[in-house]
Amino acid sequence: MKRILLFLSCIIWSYVSLSQPVIVVKRGDARSLLDAIEEANRRNAEKDAERLYILIPNGFYDLGETVLTRISGHNVSLIGQSMEGVVIQNKPDIKIESISKTAVFQNRGSNNYYQDLTLKNDLDYYRCEPDGRAVTLQDKGTRTICNRVRMLSYQDTYYSDNERCQSYMQDCEIHGTLDFICGAGDVWFEGCKIVTEKRTPDGSGTNIIAAPRTSETPWGYVFNHCTIENIVSAFNYGRTWHTNPRCVWMYTTLMTPEKLVPTRFDAEGMKVSCNYFKEYRTRDAQGRDITPKTNVVTFTLRDHTNPFVAETIMKKEEAEQYTLKNVFGEWQPAKVLKKLEKTSKKLKKHYKLN
């Protein structure tokens, strides 16, 4: 009898897991992808809507000059067949270069989930003077989770554009040159690959990875167990944007530590000199701890006014405060991710996208 009950429970679980609302996009068909997103926005307009899955087969989805494709639905999951196999790209006209006008996707919903896909903004960066701001994901929502999402651009690649947002990225890959991880809210980057591209065509200049503007949340950007790969140009961890920017790098692996500038952070802020920029237990490619014992930096504004002297090496007791529970409270993004990944795996197998 127990074996029969166990068998029936397995059947029920399989049925429940595959009875989720699912939209399967036509392979390589950008119009089909946009239609699926529009349908998801309509069906999941309410915050308590049942989770909907959009499955995207491997292929190149060329959005042309289309920008700001809005994902306003809630509890929407965009699941690609593979991170490198699914490429969703736009190429904005350089005349509209802007942090607020160029994004491939503009997320406005809550609890949305992105997995196994590449977002590429192909704006002609090196032809844009003096800026080349081209966003892949502009996140105006909250509790967004990205799992194995590759973001390809140069300036302002990822933009958390919600002062109170909570977001979580795991095993993602983010490319860029200047302020390419920027914005507000509390965002945790777990095990991500950060790739600095050439700042200029000849490789001169210095890359700046993060530019937070933390205003209404207590933690800001948290990079945990991430790896920084450097192409050519020198780089630093980040610079301040405005308000009370916070940014910490913990257990970071530097593939080319010699390319990190001596101050490690950019000492010249944009609208504020500094607030809380820290580093803890940095390692080289061989796993050796290469963290300086001390790194005191005099932060100023770009006109060299308003000096602020700060120690950027984090103490152990400070680092111990940075846990997912402390940062996100009742929201448990790692557990949510694990559950959604399990369901996505079943759906991809059922629809032959594995």
N, C-alpha and C positions, 0 to 999 in steps of 0.2 A: 504493500500500500504506500509506504514511504517513497519507494522508487517511482511509482506512478505520479504521486504528488510533486516530486522533484521534477519529473519530466514535464508535467503540465505547467509548473511555475516557469521553467525555461522557455516553453512555448509562449506563455503570456508575456514574459520579459522581452522576447524577440519581437513580438507583435507591437508592444508598447513603444519600444525603441525605434521601430521603423514606421510608426504611425504618425510621426511628427510631420507637420506641414513642410513639404519639400518642393523647391522649384529647381529644375535642372536646366542649366544654360546650354545653348547650342555651342558646340566646340568652335572657338575662334570667332564667334559672332558677337561683335560689340553691341549691336542693336538688341540682341537677345539678352545680354547682360543688363543693359539699361532698362529694358522692359521688366526684367526680374526684380530689379531694385525698386522700380516704380510700384510694382505689385506688392512688394514687401512693405513699402511705405504706406500703402493704402490699407493693407490687411492688418498691419501692426501699429496703427496710429495711437493706440492706447498703451500706457505704460505697463499694464498687467496682461498684455497680449501673450498668447502662447508662443513659445519660441518657434521661429521659422528658419529653415535652412535653405540657403542658395548654394547649390553645388556647381562648381565651375571646372570643366575639363581642361586639361593642358591645352594651351593655345595662346596666340597673341591677340589681345583685345585692344584694337587701336581706336581710341576715342577722338583722334584728330585734335582739333583746337577746342574741343569741349572741356570746360572747366567747372569746378564746383558741383560735381555730380552729388546730389544731396541724398544722404541716407538718414531719413528722419524717423523711420520706424524704430520701435523698441524691441529688444530681445530678438534681434536679427543676427544670424550667423552666415558669414560669407566664407565658404569652405572651398579652397582650390584643391586640385588633384595633387599638386606638388609646388613647393615654393619657387623653384626655378622654372618649372614648366608652365605656370600660369603667369603671364605678364600683361598687366593692365596699364596702358600708357596713354598719356595725352601730350600734346606739344603746343603750348600756348604761344600766341603771337608775342614777340618780345616787346611790343608796344604796351601790353597790359601787365608786364612784369610787376608783381606785387605779392606780399605775404597773404593778402586777403582776397586775391582774385584768380589765383592760378591752380589751386589744389586739384588733384585727380579726384579724390573723394573728400566731401565735407560731412563728417559724422555729426549728427544732431540728436541721435537717439541715446537712450540709456541701456546699459547691459548688452551692448552689441559686441560681437565676437568675430575676429578675423583670423583665418588660419591658412597656411600653405599657399601663399600667393606673393607676387611681386607687384608693387606699385611704382611706376616710373614716370617722373615728370621730365620730359625731353626738351624743355625750353633751352634755347641755344645760349647757355650760360656765359660762354666766353665772348659772346657778341654783345652782352648787356653791360653797359657802363652807366654808373659805377656799380650798380647792384644787379644781381641775377636771382631774385627771390622766386623760388618755384617749389611749391609745397606738394607733397604726395598725399599725406593725410592731415587735414585740418580738423582737429577734434574739438567740437563745441559741445559734445555730450559729456557723459560721465559713466564711470565703471565700465569703460571700454577695455577689452582684453585683446591683445595681439599675440598670436602664437605662430612662430616661424613665418613671419612676414618680413619681406625684404623691401626696403624703401630706397629708391635710387634717385638722387638729385644732387644739388650742390649747395645752395643756400636755402635755409629754412625748410629743410626736407620734411621734418616732423614738427607739427605745431599744435601744442595743447592749448586750445583757445577757450578755456573755461576757467574762471578764477577759482572755482570750488571743485574742480573735477578730481576724481580718483581714477587712475588708470594703471594698467599693468601690462608689461611686455616681457615675453619669455622667448629665448632662443631666436630673437629677431636679428636682422642685419640692416644697419642704417648707414648710408653713405652720404658724404657731403664735404663742404669746405668751410663755410662760415655760418656760425650760429645755427648749425643744421639740426640741432635738437633744441627747440625753443618754446617758451610759453609759460603758462601758469599751472596751478594745481599741484597735487601730489601724484607723481608718476614714478613707478618702480620699474627699473630695467634689470631683469634677471638673466644672467648668462648670455647677454647679447653681444654681437660682433659690431664694433664701431669702426668704420673704414673712412679714413681721411683721404680725399682725392686731391689732385693738384689744384692749389689755390689759383694759379695762373697757368697759361699754356706752357710756359717754360719751367714751371715748378717753383718759382720764387714766391716769397710771401709766407705768411704764417696762418695755419688753419685754427679756427676756434670751434670747438665741438658744441658746447652747451651755452645757452643764453636764457636763464630762467628769469621770470618776473613774479616770483611768489608773492601773493598779496593777501589772500584770505584763507590759506591752508598752512599748517605748521611745519611740513616736512620738505616740500619742494621736490627736486629731482634726486632720486637715489639710484646709483649705478652699483650693482652688486655682482661680483664675479663676472664682469664683462671683459672683453678682449679688445684692445685698440690695435688695428692694423693701419700702418701708415704707408702711403704710396710714395710720395717724394717730399712734399713740403713739410716744414717744421709744424708743430702743433702745440696747443695747450688745452687743458681740460675745459675751460669756459671763461665767460665774462659776465658781469652783471648787466641786466637789462634795466629794471626799475623796481620800485617798492622795496620788498624785503627778500631779495633772491636767495634761495638756499639750494645748494648742490653738493652732494657727497659722492666720492668714488671709493668703494671698499673692495679689497681683494682684486684689483684691476691687474690684468696681464698686459704688459706693453711689449709688443713684438719688436719695436725699435725704440728703446728708451732714450737713446742718444738724440732722437728727434724732438723730445719733449723740451720745451723752452725752460730756462733755469728757474723762472718764477713759478712754473708749473700751471698757474692760472694767468689769464691776461690781467695785468695790473691796472689797466685803464677801462673803467666802466662807462656805460652809456649815459644813464640818468641817475645812477647812484654809485658810490665808490665800492662798497662791499657790504655783505651782511654775514653770510655763513657759508664759506667755501672750504671744504675739507677733503682730506685724503687719508686712507688707512690701508696698510699692509699691501702696498703695490708690489708686483712681482714682474720678473722678466720672463722670457720665453722658456727658460729652464726651470721656472718655479722658484727662483731665489728671491727673497725679500730685498727690494731695492729702495724701500722707503727712507727718505732722509730722517734723521733724528729730529730735525727742526727745519722749518721753512717759513720764516717770517717775511711777509710781503707788505709793502706800503701800497695800498690800493688808492687810486685817485680817479677823478673824472677824466675825460679825454683832454680837457684843457689843463690838467695837472693841478686842479684845485680839490678841496675837500679831502685831504689825506686821511686814510684809515689804515692803521697798522694792525695786522692780524697774523696769528699762527695758523697755518693751513694743515698741519699734521694732527690728525684726530687722536685723542686718547682712547684707550681701551674701553673705559667706562662710557665714553660718548658713543663709540661704535656699537656697544651692546644695546643701546636704546633703539637701534634701527632694526626692527623686526616687522614682518608683515602685519602682525597683530597690532603693534603700536601704531603703525602708519595708517592702516585701513580700518581698525576697529572691528565691527561686526562683519564687514565684507571680507570674504576669504577667497581672493581671486585665484590662488594656486589650486584650491580645491574645485572651484568652478571650472577652471581650465581643464583639469583632469577629467571631470565628468563630461564636459562638452567634447573633448577630444575622443573619449570613448564612444560617445554617440556618433560623432562624425566618422569614425573608423567603420562602424557598422553600416552607416549610410553609404559611404564610398564603396564598400564591398558590395552592398546590395545593388547599387547603380553602376557597378563595374568601373569605378574610378580609382581602384587601388593599384 
